[in-house]
Amino acid sequence: MLKLGKIKFISELADMKKKTRKSSKRKLSIRKIIGLGILSLFVLFIIFIGSVNIGLWGKIPSKKELSNFQYQMASEVYSADNILIGKYYLYDRQPVAFTDFPKDLIHALIAIEDERFYEHSGVDIRSLIRVGFKTVLLGDNSSGGGSTLTQQLAKNLYPRKERNKTNIVVDKVKEMIIAKRLEKIFTKDEILTNYLNTVSFGDNTFGIESAALKFFNSSTKDITATQAATLVGMLKATYSYNPRVFPDKSLGRRNLVLRAMYNNDFISEEQVAQYSQEGLNLDYREFDYNAGIAPYFREEVRKEMLRWIAEQNDDTNYNIYTSGLKIYTTLNYKMQKLAEEAMVQHMTKLQNSFEKSYGSNAPWLKDKKLMEKIAKRTPTYKRLQSSGLSHAQIIDSLSKDKQKRTFKSWQEDEETTASTMDSIQHYTKFLNTGSLAVDPTNGDILVWIGGINFEQYKYDHISQSKRQVGSTFKPIVYTTAVEQGVSPCTYFSAEEIEYDNLKGWSPSNSGNKDEAYLNYSMEEGLSNSINTIAVKVMEQAGIGNVLDMAKSMGIEDKLPNEASIALGTGEIKIIDLAQAYTSYANNGKHIQPILIKSISNHKDSVLVEFKSELNEKTAFSAETSQIMIEMMKSTVNSGTAARLRNTYGLKNDIAGKTGTTQNNKDAWFVALTPKLVHITWVGLDQHEIGFSNTSIGQGANAALPLFALWMQELNKDKDFNRYTKSNFPKPSNSVLEALNCNPIKRDGFFKRLFKNPNKKKNKKFNG
């Protein structure tokens, strides 16, 4: 029995050994299969990498292409005092140098986005393994994507086109390959520079400089540690962590960045505690085409730039929206700001008076035919008309309500439900304006206000609008007469004349009938803007000579060859009228106003400089210039512009001229100082409507305050002493002698006895 048991045991042991050998073979076979599988996957992965590298999944830029890449850059517009006032762009990006990056900015970026930036060579394998382990095995999606800053730069330079899973893998591999190449081409500092200049901060804002300016109104080099942490914190999700939209989320994210900076020994624990207590302190400034300072000026600069670019015949291929040009203008930022504030202050008050003067009888409320006439001028009406609709159908279509944003005042816009016809009625009632200040010594345009609201009124009343200039043209008439030898002490009767050869045209004055007995010197006639005298002065000067004088003073537009030109019936642009008045500050030579001083490329190399020169031809003599300045000083001291002295208390050395056109359609004021020519116009865009009365609509009331309020503010700031403290040269003895006469002579007793002030005198116009 023992022997049989032993044999059985040996047999079982042999079976067990056989089973063990079979099991070992099976395990070996499984290990081989797994090994082969891993090897196959590795080979496939290598093949996949290789296929991506050679471009089978889309082209990958070469080292040469990467070393020469260029990104689109916004062109920048600067004021004369070197303040950024606007940008032209497709992508709002302003590159800056590495030396402009504060240390806190670099530390914040590295701490939260790529701790091992200075250790890896473009791809961080350790980070990839960490992310893969947490994401795949532990399901922790908060572990991030493992992309280095270099890989993110690759994505910035070559954005992903599709979002499906297959393409994400391909894109990731492409970015790794590009990152490796970038690391071989650029230094770490250069990679950081390119990254911070290309990364998106949302809202079409690209690069740290544009973001710093937008959210903190600060250049990158001046941002604080907390500001740097806020901006860097946005990069994880530009919308979710936008400090303007989600301040609480942004604050939490900023503090997380600060903690990461501490963990990486960039700041102390005390600094973390201190910085975390600070608010966001945003100073949000969006460089919006429709908003911001001097929008009409910026639009005119844009047009000038497009003309300049079109004139370039080389291979530069400049583009105002993508080339990063730097445009240095003549605009004085502080002057412009004060002028815009004065405009809002005055036009708000004037608008209220204007609407109140019409009351319920306002033409925009009562005159339905006028509103339809204005509607016919709109692009919408013309488009519907071209589609075959009748007038009645078009008006019906334009009368349908829709949601729209409406300009109500300078303090607020409002979302309203209104039809196009409602909008026409609403916007027709608003007075508009144009205000321009030029330095006559060099032609620099210092202030440019083309209208009351650029978003709603794109039409520029300085460069585009031509309006009758009224009495602001009279100095040109008087200048011509003096230059023709008419003595300033020549007396002219204010008596009203009916000119038989001008179809009974009979210019009148706004004064009383007793003026028929008065005779005015030229100085007094001009300072009080007496119409009948202006016409008689032009008779002495000659219409042809007056038109030639206007042209030689810089007014190129054709003016009517009619006697009424003496009263300013010619239509002239504000900028051309300003050019003419610079002649008085330059002894008879005008200077062309300019907007741009120089243009540089994005590296600050000057491409071109502009300088305005005095016109070679002298329009009138230096003595005539002195005489006319003295006459226009009388306008300010005791004439139609005396409000500058008695209402606004201005003591500056100022000459000037008011202007009001027929039916109170246009109000004007021209101010002249040794270093300034300032012109203001106020009126309505619809020529059918004027001021309801002369009291409101005269130049002294509607236009003059725009200058007066502005000058009051300039007088408070010593930075403007060049303009406010300057004085006209003392007139020569011959000029003082020429003006040394009584301003008014009254007709003698017998002449008055036989003159009927109620009866117009008839004669022929001999000008």
Sequence and secondary structure as in RCSB ss.txt:
>XXXX:A:sequence
MLKLGKIKFISELADMKKKTRKSSKRKLSIRKIIGLGILSLFVLFIIFIGSVNIGLWGKIPSKKELSNFQYQMAS
EVYSADNILIGKYYLYDRQPVAFTDFPKDLIHALIAIEDERFYEHSGVDIRSLIRVGFKTVLLGDNSSGGGSTLT
QQLAKNLYPRKERNKTNIVVDKVKEMIIAKRLEKIFTKDEILTNYLNTVSFGDNTFGIESAALKFFNSSTKDITA
TQAATLVGMLKATYSYNPRVFPDKSLGRRNLVLRAMYNNDFISEEQVAQYSQEGLNLDYREFDYNAGIAPYFREE
VRKEMLRWIAEQNDDTNYNIYTSGLKIYTTLNYKMQKLAEEAMVQHMTKLQNSFEKSYGSNAPWLKDKKLMEKIA
KRTPTYKRLQSSGLSHAQIIDSLSKDKQKRTFKSWQEDEETTASTMDSIQHYTKFLNTGSLAVDPTNGDILVWIG
GINFEQYKYDHISQSKRQVGSTFKPIVYTTAVEQGVSPCTYFSAEEIEYDNLKGWSPSNSGNKDEAYLNYSMEEG
LSNSINTIAVKVMEQAGIGNVLDMAKSMGIEDKLPNEASIALGTGEIKIIDLAQAYTSYANNGKHIQPILIKSIS
NHKDSVLVEFKSELNEKTAFSAETSQIMIEMMKSTVNSGTAARLRNTYGLKNDIAGKTGTTQNNKDAWFVALTPK
LVHITWVGLDQHEIGFSNTSIGQGANAALPLFALWMQELNKDKDFNRYTKSNFPKPSNSVLEALNCNPIKRDGFF
KRLFKNPNKKKNKKFNG
>XXXX:A:secstr
 HHHHHHHHHHHHHHHHHHHHHHHHHHHHHHHHHHHHHHHHHHHHHHHHHHHHTTTTS    HHHHHT    B E
EEE TTS EEEEE SSEE    GGGS HHHHHHHHHHH TTTTTSSSS HHHHHHHHIIIIIS  GGG     HH
HHHHHHHS     SHHHHHHHHHHHHHHHHHHHHHS HHHHHHHHHHH B STTEESHHHHHHHHHSS GGG  H
HHHHHHHHHTT TTTT TTT HHHHHHHHHHHHHHHHHTTSS HHHHHHHHTS          SSSSS HHHHHH
HHHHHHHHHHH  SS    TTTB  EEEES  HHHHHHHHHHHHHHHHHHHHHHHHHHGGG HHHH HHHHHHHH
TTSHHHHHHHHTT  HHHHHHHHTS EEEEEEEETTEEEEEEE HHHHHHHHHT  EEEEEEE TTT BEEEEE 
 S TTT    TTTT  EE GGGGHHHHHHHHHHTT  TT EEE   EEEGGGTTB    SS GGGGGEEEEHHHH
HHTT HHHHHHHHHHH HHHHHHHHHHTT  S    SGGGGGT SEE HHHHHHHHHHHHTTT  B  BSEEEEE
 TT  EEEE    B SS SS HHHHHHHHHHHHHHHHTSTTTHHHHTT   S  EEEEEE GGG EEEEEEEETT
EEEEEEEE SSTT   SSHHHHSHHHHTHHHHHHHHHHHHT GGGHHHHS       HHHHHHT S SEEE  HH
HHHT  TTS EEE    
